[in-house]
Amino acid sequence: MSAIIGTIKKRFSTGHQHAASSSAAASDQAAPVPVNVEFKGYAVTDPDKWSTFEIIDFQPKTWQDTDVEIAISHCGVCGSDVHTITSGWGSFPAPLVVGHEIVGKVTRVGSKVKGFKVGDRAGVGAQIGACYSCRACKSDNEQYCPSKINTYAGTYPDGVKTQGGYATAIRAHEQFVFPIPDRLESRYASSMLCAGLTVFSPLKRHGAGPGKKVGILGIGGLGHYAVLFAKAMGAEVYAFTHSESKVEDIKKMGADHVVVTDEEGEFTKPLTQALDLIISTRDVADNMPLDMYLKMLWVHGKFISVGLPDKPLPQVMAMDFEGNGCFMGGSHIGNKKEAIEMLNLAAAKGIRPWIEEMPMKEAQQAVEKVKRNDVRYRLVLTQDLV
């Protein structure tokens, strides 16, 4: 395994990799700043035709002095986009521009904004607003604000509908705008702003680091980020996948152990009480041996689900928590401080997500690829409307 880890360190950390990345990031920074930004995007206009997109003009957020405006260069395609436009999480307001893994260049800055100037690279994730005054907002838990506003399919207090990142531009309150480090390419940063943050936050909050054994269930878009970040944070990483075809990929990502799962949960038995933390990215609840997963946790270990299946999770009994006093919970994206820490960690350690790139005009093919689980491991759309 040491040979594998050595290979990974070379892939992510050699001077050549850093030089290439620095050159690409410098190119991102050198791109001209758009003027006279228009707000148009690729929208689903008919819920019965979930993967058919049409170009629409839309009304942006009403400008305020605390806002930042961004001309979008890249937007990741998230599983949440597919859940939304397929109505897996309920009906949605059409026409709708999805996308909440957004990176671009700042084109306008409000008079009360600190930390951004025109021309900076910046990003927006899955949340675009909050009340800014509740207990959650005042304790660096703004992602749990009861009045949070999603980046798309939400509504501002003045009635304006939120539209996402398969678009030319976006406006957001500065709290939900993140600076992109110089050494991190825009194409890599974009999918970190939902997928990366969704796993980084619970890893950080639940103690992933040296001396900890962390299990990652499901190695897709979220799971591959969980492996990359858990390893970068110093944890011993156990990756669980049902797909033998992904085993070599997962080793290259840096996992210390790769376990191929079965529906009966037999794979869990040698790992009874072995793990301090499990991050589940599973997006499908069918045939999930949840009670067996819990048995892999050490005393007071935590099972955190960040995957959001359309169907209910399997039933568990109270006794399933008694044997090791384990905890089960969830997590919702992350706060701004965590987002900045994550991006800086990625820049410092040369973390490169495994991505595929497509032009925005191919949004239909992109969401269909995500729907059929045909992406390794994140898909990023590049701007073609301007």
C-alpha positions in Angstrom: 0.0 0.0 0.0 3.0 2.3 0.7 3.8 2.1 -3.0 0.3 3.2 -3.9 0.4 6.1 -1.5 3.8 7.1 -2.9 2.2 7.1 -6.4 -0.6 9.3 -5.2 1.7 11.8 -3.6 3.5 12.0 -6.9 0.2 12.5 -8.8 -1.0 15.2 -6.5 2.1 16.9 -5.3 5.0 16.9 -7.7 6.5 20.2 -8.9 5.2 19.4 -12.4 1.7 19.0 -11.2 1.9 22.2 -9.2 3.5 24.1 -12.1 0.8 22.9 -14.5 -2.0 23.7 -12.1 -0.5 27.1 -11.3 -0.2 27.9 -15.0 -3.9 26.9 -15.6 -5.0 28.8 -12.5 -3.1 31.8 -13.8 -4.9 31.5 -17.1 -8.2 31.5 -15.2 -7.1 34.7 -13.4 -6.0 36.4 -16.6 -9.3 35.9 -18.4 -11.0 39.2 -19.1 -13.7 40.4 -16.7 -17.0 40.5 -18.6 -18.9 43.8 -18.7 -22.6 44.5 -19.2 -23.5 41.1 -17.7 -26.7 39.5 -18.9 -28.7 37.0 -16.9 -29.7 34.0 -19.1 -29.4 30.3 -18.6 -30.3 26.8 -19.7 -33.6 26.0 -18.0 -36.0 23.1 -17.7 -39.3 24.6 -18.8 -41.5 21.5 -18.7 -41.3 19.1 -15.6 -42.4 16.3 -17.9 -39.3 16.8 -20.0 -36.8 16.8 -17.2 -33.6 16.7 -19.4 -34.7 19.2 -22.1 -33.2 22.6 -21.6 -34.1 25.9 -23.3 -32.2 29.2 -23.1 -34.2 31.8 -21.0 -33.6 35.3 -19.7 -34.3 35.5 -15.9 -34.6 38.1 -13.2 -31.5 38.1 -10.9 -31.5 38.8 -7.2 -32.5 42.4 -6.4 -29.2 44.2 -5.9 -28.1 45.1 -2.4 -25.0 46.7 -0.9 -24.0 43.3 0.6 -24.0 41.5 -2.8 -21.4 40.2 -5.1 -22.1 39.6 -8.8 -20.3 36.9 -10.7 -19.9 36.1 -14.4 -19.9 32.3 -14.4 -17.2 30.3 -16.1 -17.8 26.9 -14.7 -20.7 25.0 -13.0 -20.6 21.5 -11.7 -23.5 19.1 -12.3 -24.7 17.8 -8.9 -26.9 14.8 -8.1 -29.2 17.4 -6.5 -29.8 18.9 -9.9 -31.1 15.6 -11.1 -33.1 14.9 -8.0 -34.7 18.3 -8.5 -35.6 18.3 -12.2 -36.8 14.7 -12.1 -39.1 15.7 -9.2 -37.5 13.1 -7.0 -37.7 15.6 -4.1 -41.1 17.0 -5.1 -42.4 19.4 -7.7 -40.3 22.4 -8.7 -41.1 25.8 -10.1 -40.6 25.9 -13.9 -38.8 27.4 -15.7 -35.8 26.5 -13.6 -32.1 26.9 -14.1 -30.3 24.4 -11.8 -26.7 24.2 -10.8 -25.1 25.1 -7.5 -21.3 24.5 -8.0 -20.5 27.8 -9.5 -17.2 29.6 -10.2 -16.5 32.7 -12.2 -15.2 36.3 -12.0 -16.5 39.0 -9.9 -18.1 41.8 -12.0 -19.7 44.0 -9.3 -19.2 44.4 -5.6 -21.6 46.1 -3.1 -20.4 49.0 -1.0 -20.7 47.0 2.2 -18.8 43.9 0.9 -15.4 43.1 2.3 -12.9 40.7 0.8 -13.8 40.9 -2.9 -13.0 43.2 -5.7 -13.9 43.2 -9.4 -11.8 40.7 -11.3 -11.4 38.2 -8.4 -12.3 34.6 -8.9 -15.1 33.5 -6.6 -17.7 30.7 -6.2 -21.2 30.0 -4.9 -22.5 26.7 -3.5 -25.9 25.3 -2.7 -27.1 28.1 -0.5 -27.5 31.7 -1.5 -29.3 33.4 1.4 -30.3 33.2 5.1 -31.9 35.5 7.7 -28.5 36.5 9.1 -29.9 37.1 12.6 -30.9 33.7 14.1 -28.9 31.5 16.4 -27.6 29.4 13.5 -26.5 32.4 11.5 -24.7 34.0 14.5 -22.9 30.8 15.4 -21.3 29.9 12.0 -24.1 27.5 11.2 -25.8 29.6 8.5 -26.4 26.5 6.5 -28.9 25.4 9.1 -30.8 28.7 9.2 -34.5 27.9 9.3 -35.0 30.6 6.6 -32.2 29.5 4.4 -32.6 30.2 0.7 -31.4 27.6 -1.9 -29.3 28.7 -4.8 -32.0 27.5 -7.2 -35.7 26.7 -6.8 -35.9 29.1 -3.8 -37.5 32.5 -3.3 -36.1 35.7 -1.9 -38.2 37.8 0.6 -39.2 40.2 -2.2 -40.6 37.3 -4.3 -37.7 37.0 -6.8 -37.1 33.3 -7.7 -33.6 31.9 -7.4 -31.9 30.5 -10.5 -28.8 28.5 -10.6 -25.5 28.2 -12.4 -26.2 26.7 -15.8 -26.2 30.4 -16.7 -24.2 33.5 -17.5 -24.1 35.1 -14.1 -25.4 35.1 -10.5 -25.7 37.5 -7.6 -25.4 36.5 -4.0 -25.0 37.9 -0.5 -21.3 38.0 0.4 -21.8 35.4 3.1 -22.4 32.8 0.4 -19.6 33.8 -1.9 -16.2 32.1 -1.5 -12.8 33.3 -2.7 -11.0 30.8 -4.9 -7.3 30.4 -4.1 -4.8 31.4 -6.8 -3.3 27.8 -7.0 -6.7 26.2 -7.5 -8.1 25.9 -11.0 -11.7 27.1 -11.5 -12.7 23.7 -13.1 -11.5 21.9 -10.0 -12.9 24.4 -7.5 -16.5 24.4 -8.9 -17.6 20.9 -7.9 -16.0 21.4 -4.4 -18.6 24.0 -3.6 -21.3 21.5 -3.1 -19.9 18.0 -3.3 -16.6 18.8 -1.7 -18.1 20.9 1.1 -20.9 18.4 1.8 -18.3 15.8 2.9 -15.6 18.2 4.2 -17.9 19.7 6.8 -18.8 16.4 8.6 -15.3 15.2 8.3 -14.1 18.3 10.0 -16.8 18.5 12.6 -16.6 14.9 13.6 -12.8 14.7 14.1 -11.4 13.1 10.9 -7.6 13.3 11.2 -4.5 11.5 12.4 -5.2 8.5 14.5 -8.9 8.2 13.3 -10.3 5.5 11.1 -12.9 6.8 8.7 -15.2 4.8 6.5 -16.6 6.2 3.2 -19.7 4.4 1.9 -20.4 4.8 -1.8 -17.6 6.1 -4.1 -19.3 8.3 -6.6 -19.1 12.0 -6.9 -19.4 12.7 -3.1 -17.6 9.6 -2.0 -14.5 10.3 -4.1 -14.3 13.7 -2.5 -14.6 12.2 0.9 -11.7 9.8 0.2 -9.5 12.7 -1.1 -10.3 15.0 1.8 -10.2 12.4 4.6 -6.8 11.3 3.4 -5.5 14.9 3.1 -6.7 15.4 6.7 -4.5 12.5 7.9 -7.2 9.9 8.6 -6.9 6.2 7.8 -9.4 5.7 5.1 -11.7 2.7 4.4 -13.6 3.0 1.2 -16.7 0.8 0.6 -18.0 0.2 -2.9 -20.3 -2.3 -4.6 -18.4 -1.9 -7.9 -15.3 -3.9 -8.4 -14.6 -1.8 -11.5 -13.8 1.1 -9.2 -11.3 -0.6 -6.9 -8.2 0.6 -8.8 -9.5 4.1 -9.1 -10.2 4.2 -5.3 -6.6 3.1 -4.6 -5.3 5.9 -6.8 -7.4 8.3 -4.8 -5.5 7.4 -1.7 -7.7 5.0 0.2 -5.8 2.8 2.6 -8.4 0.0 2.4 -10.9 -0.8 -0.3 -13.8 -3.1 0.6 -16.2 -4.5 -2.0 -19.7 -4.7 -0.4 -22.5 -7.2 -0.6 -26.2 -6.8 0.1 -26.1 -9.2 3.1 -23.6 -7.1 5.0 -21.0 -9.9 5.3 -18.3 -7.5 4.5 -18.9 -5.6 7.8 -18.2 -8.5 10.1 -14.3 -8.4 10.1 -14.7 -4.6 10.8 -16.9 -4.8 13.9 -16.2 -1.8 16.1 -13.3 -0.8 13.8 -14.3 2.7 12.6 -14.5 6.0 14.4 -16.6 7.7 11.8 -18.6 6.6 8.7 -19.7 9.1 6.0 -22.4 7.6 3.9 -22.8 9.1 0.4 -25.2 6.4 -0.7 -27.9 7.9 -2.9 -30.0 4.7 -3.0 -31.7 3.2 0.1 -32.6 -0.1 -1.5 -30.7 -3.2 -0.1 -28.8 -1.0 2.3 -27.7 -3.1 5.4 -27.8 -0.1 7.7 -27.9 -2.1 10.9 -24.7 -3.9 9.9 -23.0 -0.6 9.0 -23.7 0.7 12.5 -21.9 -2.4 14.0 -18.7 -1.3 12.3 -18.5 1.8 14.6 -16.3 2.0 17.6 -17.9 3.1 20.9 -19.8 6.4 20.4 -18.8 6.4 16.8 -20.9 8.3 14.3 -22.7 7.4 11.1 -23.3 10.5 9.1 -25.5 10.4 6.0 -24.9 13.0 3.4 -26.5 11.1 0.5 -30.2 11.9 0.1 -32.0 9.0 -1.4 -35.5 9.6 -2.8 -36.8 6.7 -0.7 -36.7 6.2 3.1 -33.7 4.6 4.7 -34.1 1.1 6.0 -35.7 0.6 9.4 -33.4 0.2 12.4 -34.2 -1.0 15.9 -33.3 0.8 19.2 -31.1 -2.2 20.0 -28.9 -1.4 17.0 -27.5 1.6 18.9 -27.1 -0.2 22.2 -24.1 -2.5 21.4 -21.6 0.4 20.9 -23.5 3.5 21.9 -23.2 4.8 18.3 -24.8 7.9 16.9 -26.6 8.4 13.6 -27.1 11.8 12.0 -26.9 13.9 8.9 -25.2 17.0 7.6 -26.0 19.9 5.3 -23.3 21.4 3.1 -21.0 23.5 5.3 -20.5 27.1 6.5 -18.3 29.8 4.9 -15.3 29.2 7.2 -15.3 25.5 6.3 -15.6 26.3 2.6 -12.6 28.6 2.7 -10.6 26.0 4.8 -11.5 23.3 2.3 -10.5 25.3 -0.7 -7.2 26.3 0.9 -6.5 22.7 1.8 -7.1 21.7 -1.8 -4.8 24.4 -3.1 -2.1 23.6 -0.5 -2.1 19.8 -1.0 -2.7 19.8 -4.7 -6.0 18.0 -4.5 -7.5 17.4 -7.9 -11.0 16.0 -8.2 -11.6 13.5 -11.0 -13.8 15.4 -13.4 -15.2 15.4 -16.9 -15.9 18.6 -18.7 -18.7 19.5 -21.1 -20.0 22.7 -22.6 -23.2 24.1 -21.0 -25.1 23.5 -24.2 -24.7 19.8 -23.6 -26.6 20.1 -20.3 -29.1 17.4 -21.4 -26.4 14.8 -22.0 -24.7 15.9 -18.8 -27.7 15.4 -16.5 -28.6 12.1 -18.2 -25.1 10.8 -17.6 -25.4 11.7 -13.9 -28.9 10.1 -13.8 -27.5 6.8 -15.1 -24.4 7.0 -12.9 -22.1 7.2 -15.9 -19.7 9.8 -14.5 -16.3 9.3 -12.9 -16.5 11.2 -10.7 -17.8 14.7 -11.2 -19.1 16.5 -14.3 -18.4 20.2 -14.9 -20.0 22.4 -17.4 -18.1 25.2 -19.1 -19.5 28.5 -20.2 -20.7 28.9 -23.8 -23.5 31.5 -23.6 -21.1 34.4 -23.7 
